[in-house]
Amino acid sequence: MNQPFIVNISENWNNIMMSRHMNLFLIPTVLLTSVTLLVNPILSLCILCFPSLRQENRYLLLANILFTDMLFLTINLTMVSCNSMGLHMPHWLCKFMMASMVMAYSTSVLTITLMVVDTYVAVRWPLRYKEIFTPSRARKIIMSLWVLAAGCPISLLVMFEVVMDHYKQSLPVCLVLIAVLSLEQRKVGVHSFLISAVSLCTVLVVYCYIHLYIITKTSGIWRGRYSRARMTLLAHTLLLMLYFVPPLVFAVELALLKRDNSDEVGVWINLVNMCVLMLLPRCCTPYLYILRYREIYRTVQRVLWKKRPQSQRSAA
């Protein structure tokens, strides 16, 4: 790969986006991001400010997902807006945002995988669960997830710095896919690493769910087509699929672009992935947990709706 490769493909993608009016993808990005950021801060504060929720490991993990989702959505909206409006980011800002975006997404996937493991441990060893997974240990594990998730983007950042060693100008389009594609041209195994990581998390989740069903099938919680256990499993399975599908789409797109440099198809797939598929699970997560968990619903209800009578009394 000669050095201008990343510059040429970035300019080609920018021309395609402008000629095909693909900047309209900014509309669903803004809508889905706004709907999510409307609820996520409130739900995160409810979990962190109320001890009854803060002492529950599943809610601590949920708060971590909500925080990483807010970080991801903010970075994604900034990148999509700049790319859609033709604003050129400084090269150092583009690299930093790409690394932060990969770290936020990786942390979300690792945390939601850990939530499934947490549920498995709670059901498998109910009497020892409090000893195995204490709140303090949960916080340490969450911090470890951040460190682990930071390893991949930092490595990408170092490799990308090597690729762009002599080119310090801003690129027309700032995209993780283009940066990774430039590394793949140098035979860096990002594609294989991505598929391996997603496959490992998927296998772990499937293993935990199968064993959960085996352990609980005689308890009667699965009786009835619309039992709470069935609906919860269905909702969480759908949510997990929504989180895991975008990285697989990213890997497939990367493989297609390596074989056939069909820029227009690549631009369409990447925009659908960035502007819709990656945002759907983040949009569904807060509303799903508010509806499925009574403790969260009651806490949010106390925070939002109990302020009305107080304000009415003060006005009277």
C-alpha positions in Angstrom: 0.0 0.0 0.0 1.4 3.4 -1.0 0.7 6.2 1.5 -1.9 8.2 -0.4 -4.3 5.2 -0.3 -6.1 6.4 2.7 -6.3 9.9 1.3 -7.7 8.7 -2.1 -10.4 6.5 -0.6 -11.4 9.2 1.8 -11.8 11.7 -1.0 -13.7 9.1 -3.1 -16.1 8.4 -0.2 -16.6 12.1 0.4 -17.5 12.7 -3.3 -20.0 9.8 -3.3 -21.7 11.0 -0.1 -22.1 14.5 -1.6 -23.3 13.4 -5.0 -25.8 10.9 -3.7 -27.1 13.2 -1.0 -26.2 10.7 1.7 -25.9 13.5 4.2 -29.7 12.8 4.8 -28.5 9.9 7.0 -27.8 12.6 9.6 -31.6 12.8 10.2 -32.0 9.3 11.7 -28.7 9.8 13.6 -29.9 12.9 15.3 -33.4 11.4 16.1 -32.1 8.1 17.6 -29.3 9.9 19.5 -31.7 12.5 20.9 -34.3 9.8 22.0 -31.5 7.9 23.8 -29.8 10.9 25.4 -33.2 12.1 26.7 -33.4 9.1 29.1 -29.9 7.7 29.6 -28.6 10.6 31.9 -31.8 10.3 34.1 -31.5 6.5 34.4 -27.8 6.6 35.1 -28.3 9.2 37.9 -31.1 7.2 39.4 -28.9 4.1 39.6 -25.9 6.0 41.0 -27.7 8.2 43.5 -30.0 5.6 45.1 -28.2 3.0 47.3 -30.9 0.4 46.7 -30.0 0.3 43.0 -26.3 1.1 43.4 -25.7 -2.1 45.5 -27.2 -4.3 42.8 -24.5 -5.6 40.4 -26.9 -5.8 37.5 -27.7 -2.2 37.8 -24.1 -1.2 38.2 -23.4 -3.0 34.9 -26.4 -1.3 33.4 -25.1 2.1 34.5 -21.8 1.3 32.8 -23.6 0.4 29.6 -25.6 3.6 29.7 -22.5 5.7 30.2 -20.5 4.0 27.4 -23.5 4.4 25.1 -23.7 8.1 25.8 -20.0 8.4 25.1 -20.4 6.4 21.9 -23.5 8.4 20.7 -21.8 11.7 21.3 -18.7 10.8 19.3 -20.7 9.1 16.6 -23.0 12.1 16.2 -20.0 14.4 15.9 -18.3 12.2 13.3 -21.4 11.8 11.2 -22.2 15.5 11.4 -18.7 16.5 10.3 -18.7 14.0 7.5 -22.2 14.9 6.3 -21.5 18.7 6.3 -18.0 18.4 4.7 -16.1 19.6 7.7 -12.6 18.4 7.8 -11.4 17.3 11.3 -7.7 17.9 12.3 -5.9 14.6 11.9 -5.1 14.3 15.7 -8.8 14.9 16.6 -9.9 12.3 14.0 -7.5 9.7 15.5 -8.6 10.4 19.0 -12.3 10.2 18.2 -11.9 6.9 16.3 -10.0 5.4 19.2 -12.6 6.6 21.7 -15.4 5.3 19.6 -13.9 1.8 19.3 -13.2 1.8 23.1 -16.8 2.8 23.9 -18.3 0.2 21.6 -15.9 -2.5 22.9 -16.8 -1.6 26.5 -20.5 -1.8 25.8 -20.2 -5.3 24.2 -18.0 -6.6 27.0 -20.3 -5.2 29.7 -23.5 -6.7 28.2 -21.6 -10.0 27.9 -20.7 -9.7 31.6 -24.4 -9.0 32.5 -25.3 -12.4 31.0 -22.4 -14.0 33.0 -23.6 -12.2 36.2 -27.2 -13.6 35.7 -25.7 -17.1 35.1 -23.7 -16.9 38.3 -26.7 -15.6 40.3 -28.9 -18.5 39.2 -26.1 -21.2 39.3 -24.8 -20.4 42.7 -27.6 -18.4 44.5 -26.3 -18.9 48.0 -22.7 -17.9 47.2 -23.5 -15.2 44.7 -23.0 -12.3 47.2 -19.6 -13.7 48.1 -18.5 -14.3 44.5 -19.7 -11.1 43.0 -19.7 -8.3 45.6 -20.4 -4.7 44.6 -16.8 -3.7 45.3 -15.6 -6.6 43.1 -18.1 -5.6 40.4 -16.6 -2.1 40.3 -13.1 -3.5 40.0 -14.3 -5.8 37.1 -15.9 -2.8 35.4 -12.7 -0.8 35.6 -10.9 -3.9 34.2 -13.3 -3.9 31.3 -12.4 -0.3 30.5 -8.7 -1.2 30.6 -9.2 -4.2 28.4 -11.4 -2.3 25.9 -8.8 0.5 25.7 -6.1 -2.0 24.5 -7.6 -2.5 21.1 -8.1 1.2 20.1 -4.7 2.2 21.5 -3.0 -0.5 19.4 -5.0 0.7 16.4 -4.0 4.3 17.1 -0.3 3.3 17.3 -0.5 1.4 14.0 -2.5 4.1 12.3 0.2 6.6 13.5 2.8 4.5 11.7 0.7 4.4 8.5 0.1 8.1 8.6 3.6 9.0 9.8 4.3 11.6 7.1 0.7 12.7 6.3 -0.6 15.2 8.9 -3.3 17.0 7.0 -7.0 16.6 7.7 -8.9 13.9 5.8 -12.2 14.7 4.0 -14.0 11.8 5.8 -13.1 10.6 9.3 -14.2 6.9 9.6 -13.0 4.0 11.5 -13.6 1.7 8.5 -11.3 3.7 6.3 -8.6 3.7 8.9 -8.9 -0.1 9.5 -9.0 -0.7 5.8 -5.7 1.2 5.4 -4.2 -1.1 8.1 -5.6 -4.2 6.4 -3.8 -3.2 3.2 -0.6 -3.7 5.2 -1.7 -7.2 6.2 -2.5 -6.2 9.8 -5.0 -8.8 11.1 -7.7 -6.4 12.4 -10.4 -8.3 10.5 -9.5 -11.7 12.0 -9.2 -10.2 15.5 -12.6 -8.5 15.3 -14.4 -11.7 14.2 -12.6 -13.7 16.9 -13.5 -11.3 19.7 -17.2 -11.1 18.6 -17.4 -14.9 18.2 -15.9 -15.5 21.6 -18.4 -13.2 23.3 -21.3 -14.8 21.4 -20.2 -18.3 22.4 -20.0 -17.3 26.0 -23.5 -15.7 25.9 -25.0 -18.7 24.2 -23.3 -21.1 26.7 -24.7 -19.1 29.7 -28.2 -19.0 28.2 -28.3 -22.7 27.4 -27.2 -23.6 30.9 -29.6 -21.1 32.5 -32.5 -22.8 30.7 -31.2 -26.3 31.8 -31.0 -25.1 35.4 -34.4 -23.4 35.5 -36.5 -25.6 33.2 -38.0 -27.6 36.1 -38.8 -24.5 38.2 -42.0 -23.7 36.2 -40.9 -20.1 35.2 -41.1 -21.1 31.5 -44.7 -22.2 31.6 -47.0 -20.2 29.5 -46.3 -18.6 26.1 -46.1 -15.1 27.6 -44.5 -15.9 30.9 -42.2 -13.2 32.4 -39.1 -15.4 31.9 -39.9 -16.0 28.2 -40.5 -12.3 27.5 -37.4 -11.3 29.4 -35.2 -13.8 27.5 -36.7 -12.7 24.2 -36.1 -9.0 25.0 -32.5 -9.6 26.1 -31.8 -11.9 23.2 -33.1 -9.2 20.8 -31.0 -6.6 22.5 -27.8 -8.8 22.4 -28.4 -9.4 18.7 -28.7 -5.7 18.1 -25.4 -5.1 19.9 -23.5 -7.9 18.2 -24.8 -7.5 14.6 -23.0 -4.1 13.8 -19.5 -5.4 14.5 -20.2 -8.4 12.2 -21.5 -6.1 9.5 -18.4 -4.1 9.9 -16.2 -7.2 9.5 -18.2 -8.3 6.5 -17.9 -4.9 4.9 -14.2 -4.8 5.6 -13.8 -8.2 3.9 -15.8 -7.1 0.9 -13.8 -3.9 0.5 -10.6 -5.8 0.6 -11.7 -8.1 -2.2 -13.6 -5.6 -4.4 -13.1 -1.9 -3.9 -16.8 -1.0 -4.7 -16.8 2.3 -3.0 -20.5 3.2 -3.5 -21.8 0.0 -1.9 -19.3 0.3 0.9 -20.5 3.9 1.6 -24.1 2.8 1.8 -23.4 -0.2 4.1 -21.2 1.9 6.3 -23.8 4.7 6.7 -26.6 2.3 7.4 -24.4 0.6 10.0 -23.2 3.9 11.7 -26.5 5.8 11.5 -29.0 3.1 12.2 -27.8 -0.3 13.2 -25.3 0.9 15.9 -27.8 3.2 17.4 -30.9 0.9 17.6 -29.6 -1.1 20.6 -28.6 2.1 22.5 -32.0 3.5 21.8 -33.8 0.4 23.0 -31.7 -0.3 26.1 -33.0 2.4 28.6 -36.6 1.9 27.7 -36.4 -1.8 27.9 -34.9 -1.8 31.4 -37.4 0.8 32.6 -40.3 -1.3 31.5 -38.9 -4.7 32.6 -37.5 -3.9 36.1 -40.0 -2.6 38.6 -37.2 -1.1 40.9 -35.9 1.1 38.1 -39.4 2.1 37.0 -40.4 3.1 40.5 -37.2 5.0 41.1 -37.6 7.0 37.9 -41.2 7.6 38.7 -40.2 8.9 42.2 -37.6 11.3 40.7 -39.8 12.6 37.8 -43.4 12.6 39.0 -43.0 13.4 42.7 -41.7 16.8 41.9 -45.0 17.9 40.6 -47.0 18.0 43.9 -44.1 19.8 45.6 -44.0 22.5 42.9 -47.8 22.8 43.0 -47.7 23.3 46.8 -45.0 25.9 46.6 -47.1 27.7 43.9 -50.2 27.6 46.2 
